[in-house]
Amino acid sequence: MSRVNPVNRMKYGMKYGMKYGLSSWARIAGLTVVALLTLGPVIWTVSTSLRAPAESFDLPPQIIPSEPTTEAYDQVFAQIDVWLLALNSTLVTALIAVGQMITAGLAGYAFARLEFRFKKPLFGLVLATMMVPLQVTIVPVFLILKSMGLTDTLLGLIIPAWPTAFGTFLMRQYFLGMPKDLGEAAMIDGAGPWRIFRSVYAPLAAPGLAIVGVLAFNYHWNEFFRPLILETSTDNFTLPLGLVSLQGNLGTGSVSVVLAGVALSMIPAIAVFAVGQRPLREGITSAGVNR
């Protein structure tokens, strides 16, 4: 067996160790820059919300307020009914997220495992709806909801959002990555299609359903356009729509009040992402492994 010269081994280790070290530092530096660009506006929003209105436009702006105060948050609770708005947003967003998990799971399983006529054209039609902007369909949706008496109601926001083309596509790909042997074994034991889905595939698809739920919650929690069109009474306003009334503070220079409302609206979304981060990561990882 040939022996490697210790000097050459040292040079080899130094060369590739330095290369690996420089690559790691470059990766860390790049991620740090991206993180600062992403979190910069959030940090500035929270920092400004803790300042007095007179300090909102100081130049250069200070990241850490010299005298932090919660006066802006008190003004937000005094000017709008934060609790009612948050309750409406929580109810609407949670029911939409649960509804999309159910519809996406059922539709994705049907397109992945069941055989029926026109399956491929129907799936292509579902995917085609992803290319249609919401602004194109909002008028027909409004007229349909008006004929059903669901305009200016929370149900008018919830029910039309249950079908999800992206969720259906995601869950179809997720089910396609699962082994067929599990379903065939359950079929031999006498289980029907519904029992196979409920007892075999649905538990395995929990990470994928978690992805659908988290993404649906984050999207619809910040949704503004549909509530603006469909809701007219303040009792049915969601939080993003209710925060619009704080814009009047911009005329008086109280930008801290506006950003305090924005900071409050970010808390539930951050909490949901923190709780769902693990299943979200596991779902993405397992989906990549299955492919």
SEBA-798803 format. One record per residue (C-alpha): residue in three letters; z, x, y. Coordinates in Angstrom, 3 decimals. Layout:
N
R,rest,up,east,north
R,ALA,Z,X,Y $
...
END
This chain:
291
R,rest,up,east,north
R,MET,0.000,0.000,0.000 $
R,SER,-0.984,1.424,3.380 $
R,ARG,1.755,2.011,5.892 $
R,VAL,1.397,1.130,9.560 $
R,ASN,2.130,3.868,12.043 $
R,PRO,5.389,2.985,13.876 $
R,VAL,3.824,4.015,17.180 $
R,ASN,0.829,1.706,16.646 $
R,ARG,3.176,-1.073,15.579 $
R,MET,5.154,-0.657,18.805 $
R,LYS,1.988,-0.676,20.916 $
R,TYR,0.741,-3.758,19.031 $
R,GLY,4.042,-5.576,19.567 $
R,MET,4.232,-4.668,23.264 $
R,LYS,0.631,-5.737,23.853 $
R,TYR,0.872,-9.152,22.231 $
R,GLY,4.467,-9.705,23.298 $
R,MET,3.477,-9.126,26.913 $
R,LYS,0.452,-11.382,26.486 $
R,TYR,2.600,-14.129,24.999 $
R,GLY,5.234,-13.660,27.700 $
R,LEU,2.688,-13.875,30.524 $
R,SER,1.156,-16.962,28.921 $
R,SER,4.558,-18.634,28.699 $
R,TRP,5.426,-17.823,32.312 $
R,ALA,2.041,-19.113,33.494 $
R,ARG,2.589,-22.345,31.556 $
R,ILE,6.083,-22.758,33.004 $
R,ALA,4.831,-22.068,36.529 $
R,GLY,2.023,-24.611,36.152 $
R,LEU,4.372,-27.279,34.790 $
R,THR,6.814,-26.593,37.619 $
R,VAL,4.119,-27.105,40.246 $
R,VAL,2.976,-30.348,38.600 $
R,ALA,6.581,-31.575,38.330 $
R,LEU,7.232,-30.856,42.010 $
R,LEU,4.047,-32.652,43.052 $
R,THR,5.009,-35.642,40.893 $
R,LEU,8.698,-35.819,41.791 $
R,GLY,8.281,-34.780,45.437 $
R,PRO,7.619,-38.299,46.782 $
R,VAL,10.483,-39.715,44.666 $
R,ILE,12.919,-37.092,45.931 $
R,TRP,11.803,-37.704,49.525 $
R,THR,12.195,-41.479,49.069 $
R,VAL,15.765,-41.190,47.785 $
R,SER,16.649,-38.580,50.415 $
R,THR,15.294,-40.674,53.285 $
R,SER,17.055,-43.810,52.008 $
R,LEU,20.378,-41.961,52.377 $
R,ARG,19.756,-41.014,56.019 $
R,ALA,20.639,-42.854,59.178 $
R,PRO,17.618,-44.591,60.786 $
R,ALA,17.672,-42.085,63.665 $
R,GLU,17.153,-39.214,61.218 $
R,SER,14.246,-40.809,59.342 $
R,PHE,11.546,-39.015,61.327 $
R,ASP,13.201,-35.635,61.851 $
R,LEU,10.807,-32.682,61.846 $
R,PRO,10.925,-30.676,59.767 $
R,PRO,12.305,-33.217,57.279 $
R,GLN,15.477,-32.265,55.430 $
R,ILE,15.578,-32.662,51.669 $
R,ILE,19.354,-33.073,51.710 $
R,PRO,20.643,-35.399,54.497 $
R,SER,23.163,-33.781,56.797 $
R,GLU,25.342,-36.917,56.772 $
R,PRO,24.446,-39.142,53.771 $
R,THR,25.082,-42.838,54.288 $
R,THR,24.468,-46.033,52.320 $
R,GLU,23.880,-48.108,55.443 $
R,ALA,20.216,-48.658,54.527 $
R,TYR,21.175,-50.106,51.131 $
R,ASP,23.617,-52.486,52.819 $
R,GLN,20.778,-53.638,55.081 $
R,VAL,18.531,-54.288,52.078 $
R,PHE,21.112,-56.574,50.451 $
R,ALA,21.679,-58.289,53.795 $
R,GLN,17.999,-58.997,54.489 $
R,ILE,16.745,-60.081,51.026 $
R,ASP,18.277,-61.641,47.928 $
R,VAL,17.994,-58.544,45.740 $
R,TRP,19.806,-60.089,42.769 $
R,LEU,17.492,-63.123,42.573 $
R,LEU,14.392,-60.962,42.950 $
R,ALA,15.621,-58.544,40.293 $
R,LEU,16.447,-61.439,37.949 $
R,ASN,12.952,-62.905,38.352 $
R,SER,11.317,-59.513,37.781 $
R,THR,13.496,-58.806,34.742 $
R,LEU,12.762,-62.190,33.186 $
R,VAL,9.021,-61.992,33.816 $
R,THR,8.633,-58.364,32.777 $
R,ALA,10.807,-58.603,29.648 $
R,LEU,9.018,-61.708,28.349 $
R,ILE,5.622,-60.152,29.058 $
R,ALA,6.614,-56.965,27.225 $
R,VAL,7.890,-58.896,24.192 $
R,GLY,4.848,-61.183,24.213 $
R,GLN,2.435,-58.253,24.357 $
R,MET,4.236,-56.527,21.478 $
R,ILE,3.813,-59.680,19.360 $
R,THR,0.182,-60.403,20.267 $
R,ALA,-0.873,-56.743,20.068 $
R,GLY,0.824,-56.313,16.688 $
R,LEU,-0.765,-59.421,15.191 $
R,ALA,-4.223,-58.841,16.645 $
R,GLY,-4.208,-55.135,15.851 $
R,TYR,-3.233,-55.827,12.238 $
R,ALA,-5.912,-58.498,11.896 $
R,PHE,-8.673,-56.223,13.207 $
R,ALA,-7.450,-53.296,11.095 $
R,ARG,-6.600,-54.856,7.720 $
R,LEU,-8.090,-58.342,7.427 $
R,GLU,-11.706,-59.172,6.706 $
R,PHE,-13.312,-62.097,8.507 $
R,ARG,-16.660,-63.018,10.001 $
R,PHE,-17.750,-61.430,13.290 $
R,LYS,-14.812,-59.027,13.224 $
R,LYS,-16.651,-56.143,14.859 $
R,PRO,-18.343,-58.245,17.596 $
R,LEU,-15.028,-59.913,18.410 $
R,PHE,-13.276,-56.556,18.647 $
R,GLY,-16.045,-55.277,20.893 $
R,LEU,-15.600,-58.369,23.082 $
R,VAL,-11.861,-57.674,23.311 $
R,LEU,-12.538,-54.089,24.391 $
R,ALA,-15.116,-55.288,26.918 $
R,THR,-12.416,-57.229,28.765 $
R,MET,-10.805,-53.897,29.669 $
R,MET,-13.762,-53.192,31.952 $
R,VAL,-13.363,-56.440,33.919 $
R,PRO,-11.197,-55.973,37.040 $
R,LEU,-8.279,-58.312,37.581 $
R,GLN,-9.726,-59.350,40.942 $
R,VAL,-12.731,-60.877,39.136 $
R,THR,-10.690,-63.150,36.869 $
R,ILE,-7.838,-64.091,39.209 $
R,VAL,-9.650,-67.146,40.662 $
R,PRO,-10.489,-68.757,37.265 $
R,VAL,-6.961,-67.983,36.066 $
R,PHE,-5.514,-69.576,39.205 $
R,LEU,-7.615,-72.731,38.740 $
R,ILE,-6.641,-73.032,35.074 $
R,LEU,-2.953,-72.596,35.894 $
R,LYS,-3.257,-75.127,38.728 $
R,SER,-4.770,-77.706,36.373 $
R,MET,-1.816,-77.116,34.008 $
R,GLY,0.766,-77.305,36.811 $
R,LEU,1.888,-73.707,36.285 $
R,THR,1.124,-72.295,39.723 $
R,ASP,4.178,-71.140,41.678 $
R,THR,6.161,-70.831,38.449 $
R,LEU,7.380,-67.838,36.490 $
R,LEU,5.556,-69.132,33.400 $
R,GLY,2.322,-68.818,35.362 $
R,LEU,2.968,-65.081,35.562 $
R,ILE,4.146,-64.666,31.977 $
R,ILE,1.719,-66.576,29.741 $
R,PRO,-1.623,-65.184,31.062 $
R,ALA,-0.305,-61.621,30.626 $
R,TRP,0.504,-61.941,26.902 $
R,PRO,-2.991,-61.047,25.608 $
R,THR,-3.565,-57.303,25.969 $
R,ALA,-6.835,-55.582,25.093 $
R,PHE,-5.345,-52.095,25.357 $
R,GLY,-2.380,-53.022,23.179 $
R,THR,-4.686,-54.565,20.597 $
R,PHE,-6.822,-51.421,20.497 $
R,LEU,-3.751,-49.183,20.272 $
R,MET,-2.147,-51.137,17.429 $
R,ARG,-5.450,-51.402,15.531 $
R,GLN,-5.752,-47.617,15.579 $
R,TYR,-2.106,-47.371,14.559 $
R,PHE,-2.544,-49.677,11.556 $
R,LEU,-5.729,-47.895,10.499 $
R,GLY,-3.727,-44.694,10.179 $
R,MET,-1.357,-46.259,7.644 $
R,PRO,-2.093,-45.962,3.897 $
R,LYS,-3.716,-48.967,2.266 $
R,ASP,-1.766,-48.362,-0.930 $
R,LEU,1.350,-49.934,0.573 $
R,GLY,-0.396,-53.218,1.226 $
R,GLU,-2.157,-53.203,-2.140 $
R,ALA,1.139,-52.611,-3.948 $
R,ALA,2.737,-55.533,-2.088 $
R,MET,-0.281,-57.701,-2.911 $
R,ILE,0.107,-56.904,-6.612 $
R,ASP,3.732,-58.065,-6.345 $
R,GLY,2.480,-61.402,-5.052 $
R,ALA,2.925,-60.959,-1.299 $
R,GLY,0.482,-62.722,1.000 $
R,PRO,-1.114,-61.313,4.184 $
R,TRP,1.717,-62.549,6.415 $
R,ARG,4.424,-61.178,4.112 $
R,ILE,2.615,-57.835,3.854 $
R,PHE,2.440,-57.583,7.637 $
R,ARG,6.031,-58.683,8.238 $
R,SER,7.724,-56.682,5.461 $
R,VAL,5.498,-53.617,5.036 $
R,TYR,3.388,-52.743,8.045 $
R,ALA,5.357,-54.164,10.977 $
R,PRO,8.464,-51.968,10.377 $
R,LEU,6.236,-48.894,10.109 $
R,ALA,4.507,-49.858,13.356 $
R,ALA,7.744,-49.994,15.361 $
R,PRO,6.979,-46.767,17.318 $
R,GLY,3.546,-48.079,18.253 $
R,LEU,5.011,-51.406,19.344 $
R,ALA,7.549,-49.483,21.418 $
R,ILE,4.669,-47.786,23.239 $
R,VAL,3.123,-51.178,24.030 $
R,GLY,6.458,-52.562,25.237 $
R,VAL,7.363,-49.621,27.471 $
R,LEU,3.918,-49.433,29.044 $
R,ALA,3.851,-53.193,29.600 $
R,PHE,7.290,-53.145,31.225 $
R,ASN,6.453,-50.290,33.586 $
R,TYR,3.152,-51.873,34.599 $
R,HIS,4.337,-55.420,35.186 $
R,TRP,7.627,-54.416,36.810 $
R,ASN,5.602,-52.892,39.657 $
R,GLU,2.904,-55.576,39.644 $
R,PHE,2.134,-56.984,43.077 $
R,PHE,-1.313,-58.596,43.106 $
R,ARG,-0.802,-61.458,40.645 $
R,PRO,2.581,-62.563,42.070 $
R,LEU,1.041,-62.453,45.561 $
R,ILE,-1.704,-64.893,44.510 $
R,LEU,0.222,-67.153,42.131 $
R,GLU,3.638,-67.464,43.807 $
R,THR,4.310,-69.209,47.122 $
R,SER,8.028,-70.088,47.140 $
R,THR,10.529,-67.314,47.761 $
R,ASP,12.685,-68.489,44.847 $
R,ASN,9.954,-67.342,42.443 $
R,PHE,9.186,-64.024,44.120 $
R,THR,9.450,-60.877,42.041 $
R,LEU,11.041,-57.717,43.394 $
R,PRO,7.835,-55.951,44.553 $
R,LEU,6.761,-59.104,46.372 $
R,GLY,10.178,-59.579,47.961 $
R,LEU,10.268,-56.002,49.235 $
R,VAL,7.281,-56.763,51.476 $
R,SER,9.638,-58.575,53.857 $
R,LEU,11.298,-55.238,54.579 $
R,GLN,8.141,-53.967,56.283 $
R,GLY,9.374,-55.401,59.551 $
R,ASN,11.864,-52.554,59.683 $
R,LEU,9.014,-50.086,60.165 $
R,GLY,8.501,-51.443,63.664 $
R,THR,12.070,-50.596,64.625 $
R,GLY,11.963,-47.149,63.035 $
R,SER,14.294,-48.101,60.173 $
R,VAL,12.112,-46.627,57.468 $
R,SER,15.317,-45.829,55.578 $
R,VAL,15.770,-49.540,54.845 $
R,VAL,12.267,-49.841,53.367 $
R,LEU,12.723,-46.767,51.190 $
R,ALA,16.157,-47.936,50.092 $
R,GLY,14.532,-51.067,48.706 $
R,VAL,11.908,-48.942,46.975 $
R,ALA,14.622,-46.729,45.476 $
R,LEU,16.445,-49.780,44.137 $
R,SER,13.253,-51.074,42.523 $
R,MET,12.777,-47.774,40.671 $
R,ILE,16.123,-47.915,38.845 $
R,PRO,15.192,-50.418,36.065 $
R,ALA,11.866,-48.704,35.357 $
R,ILE,13.578,-45.313,35.064 $
R,ALA,16.264,-46.804,32.809 $
R,VAL,13.699,-48.410,30.488 $
R,PHE,11.719,-45.177,30.290 $
R,ALA,14.882,-43.186,29.551 $
R,VAL,15.861,-45.559,26.742 $
R,GLY,12.324,-45.851,25.345 $
R,GLN,11.405,-42.192,25.725 $
R,ARG,12.328,-41.276,22.149 $
R,PRO,10.381,-44.067,20.381 $
R,LEU,7.538,-43.492,22.840 $
R,ARG,7.394,-39.804,21.950 $
R,GLU,7.733,-40.517,18.215 $
R,GLY,4.998,-43.130,18.385 $
R,ILE,2.555,-40.804,20.120 $
R,THR,3.400,-37.953,17.737 $
R,SER,3.093,-40.023,14.569 $
R,ALA,-0.127,-41.566,15.820 $
R,GLY,-1.558,-38.096,16.327 $
R,VAL,-0.441,-37.000,12.858 $
R,ASN,-1.957,-40.078,11.239 $
R,ARG,-5.301,-39.356,12.818 $
END
